[in-house]
Amino acid sequence: MSNHALLLKRVTYASVATAVILIVVKAIAWYMSGSIGILASLIDSLMDSFASIINLFAVRYALQPADDDHQYGHGKAEPLAGLAQASFIAGSAMFLIFNAIERLQNPQPLNHGNIGIAVMVFSIVITAFLILYQRHVIKITNNLAIKADSLHYVTDILTNFSILLALYLTIKGYLWADATFAILIALYIFKSAFEIGNDSFQQLMDKKLDDATEQLIIKTITETKGAIGYHDFRTRQSGKDKFIQFHLELDDRMSLLDAHTIADGLEKQLMALIPDAEVIIHEDPTPVNG
């Protein structure tokens, strides 16, 4: 198993384990305190857990090698998971808004508020450790599904801080606090859901690689010794795999062996520059004046 595959599997297992721990402690805190804010956080963690399970299967499926039915691999499982996660993130935002409105209409004091505060602090700490691990993996793999899952937990920390502050203010008598903070957090979550959903949609629609990567590819092509030019240049990404294809213009007086040697060397150079790239080069004989 490759190092990337091992990292992706470990981080998805860590995400699921974290979600289960948070669900248990928040359920206990909600039962003891009766806090609507903690109930909202509990439901959010349940959604995170479901999303993490989706990630677990999506990553494992995406890592499967190409087969007869999926000759370009299974990488698009990752943006599909990203779209699902964007839906869960948006659902979390709606849940927060509905609870915030209900709390504004029916403010209530808390029972055992200190227990709720302790649970929120614990949730923030354990979630922060998971996010640090996820960012380490993202830096190495640039995995979209893990990015989406990490965003879930970033919004969880914001939500938990909001609930923590709201619990403190509510204990002090400011019963409007949790609803106000929940609405602000919900707006941020909607923005994040749109960004993840848009990134996933663009991958599914075979959007080209970013401009910087394409310029690096073009620079490498134009600096290749013996290359006259190029055309029909296209790129796309599926999961971790990047696909690059173009026609390489070569002197029509060149032997087939020499043309193949130039194209083969360029292919190897591009694969070294861009990890997980699959390069397809068509050699075009081109008349040269003189």
Secondary structure in CASP SS format (residue, H / E / C, confidence):
PFRMAT SS
TARGET T0000
AUTHOR 0000-0000-0000
METHOD secondary structure of the structure
MODEL  1
M C 1.00
S C 1.00
N H 1.00
H H 1.00
A H 1.00
L H 1.00
L H 1.00
L H 1.00
K H 1.00
R H 1.00
V H 1.00
T H 1.00
Y H 1.00
A H 1.00
S H 1.00
V H 1.00
A H 1.00
T H 1.00
A H 1.00
V H 1.00
I H 1.00
L H 1.00
I H 1.00
V H 1.00
V H 1.00
K H 1.00
A H 1.00
I H 1.00
A H 1.00
W H 1.00
Y H 1.00
M H 1.00
S H 1.00
G C 1.00
S C 1.00
I H 1.00
G H 1.00
I H 1.00
L H 1.00
A H 1.00
S H 1.00
L H 1.00
I H 1.00
D H 1.00
S H 1.00
L H 1.00
M H 1.00
D H 1.00
S H 1.00
F H 1.00
A H 1.00
S H 1.00
I H 1.00
I H 1.00
N H 1.00
L H 1.00
F H 1.00
A H 1.00
V H 1.00
R H 1.00
Y H 1.00
A H 1.00
L C 1.00
Q C 1.00
P C 1.00
A C 1.00
D C 1.00
D C 1.00
D C 1.00
H C 1.00
Q C 1.00
Y C 1.00
G C 1.00
H C 1.00
G C 1.00
K C 1.00
A H 1.00
E H 1.00
P H 1.00
L H 1.00
A H 1.00
G H 1.00
L H 1.00
A H 1.00
Q H 1.00
A H 1.00
S H 1.00
F H 1.00
I H 1.00
A H 1.00
G H 1.00
S H 1.00
A H 1.00
M H 1.00
F H 1.00
L H 1.00
I H 1.00
F H 1.00
N H 1.00
A H 1.00
I H 1.00
E H 1.00
R H 1.00
L H 1.00
Q H 1.00
N C 1.00
P C 1.00
Q C 1.00
P C 1.00
L C 1.00
N C 1.00
H C 1.00
G H 1.00
N H 1.00
I H 1.00
G H 1.00
I H 1.00
A H 1.00
V H 1.00
M H 1.00
V H 1.00
F H 1.00
S H 1.00
I H 1.00
V H 1.00
I H 1.00
T H 1.00
A H 1.00
F H 1.00
L H 1.00
I H 1.00
L H 1.00
Y H 1.00
Q H 1.00
R H 1.00
H H 1.00
V H 1.00
I H 1.00
K H 1.00
I H 1.00
T H 1.00
N C 1.00
N C 1.00
L H 1.00
A H 1.00
I H 1.00
K H 1.00
A H 1.00
D H 1.00
S H 1.00
L H 1.00
H H 1.00
Y H 1.00
V H 1.00
T H 1.00
D H 1.00
I H 1.00
L H 1.00
T H 1.00
N H 1.00
F H 1.00
S H 1.00
I H 1.00
L H 1.00
L H 1.00
A H 1.00
L H 1.00
Y H 1.00
L H 1.00
T H 1.00
I H 1.00
K C 1.00
G C 1.00
Y C 1.00
L C 1.00
W C 1.00
A H 1.00
D H 1.00
A H 1.00
T H 1.00
F H 1.00
A H 1.00
I H 1.00
L H 1.00
I H 1.00
A H 1.00
L H 1.00
Y H 1.00
I H 1.00
F H 1.00
K H 1.00
S H 1.00
A H 1.00
F H 1.00
E H 1.00
I H 1.00
G H 1.00
N H 1.00
D H 1.00
S H 1.00
F H 1.00
Q H 1.00
Q H 1.00
L H 1.00
M C 1.00
D C 1.00
K C 1.00
K C 1.00
L C 1.00
D C 1.00
D H 1.00
A H 1.00
T H 1.00
E H 1.00
Q H 1.00
L H 1.00
I H 1.00
I H 1.00
K H 1.00
T H 1.00
I H 1.00
T H 1.00
E C 1.00
T C 1.00
K C 1.00
G C 1.00
A E 1.00
I E 1.00
G E 1.00
Y E 1.00
H E 1.00
D E 1.00
F E 1.00
R E 1.00
T E 1.00
R E 1.00
Q E 1.00
S E 1.00
G C 1.00
K C 1.00
D E 1.00
K E 1.00
F E 1.00
I E 1.00
Q E 1.00
F E 1.00
H E 1.00
L E 1.00
E E 1.00
L E 1.00
D E 1.00
D C 1.00
R C 1.00
M C 1.00
S C 1.00
L H 1.00
L H 1.00
D H 1.00
A H 1.00
H H 1.00
T H 1.00
I H 1.00
A H 1.00
D H 1.00
G H 1.00
L H 1.00
E H 1.00
K H 1.00
Q H 1.00
L H 1.00
M H 1.00
A H 1.00
L H 1.00
I C 1.00
P C 1.00
D C 1.00
A E 1.00
E E 1.00
V E 1.00
I E 1.00
I E 1.00
H E 1.00
E E 1.00
D E 1.00
P E 1.00
T E 1.00
P C 1.00
V C 1.00
N C 1.00
G C 1.00
END
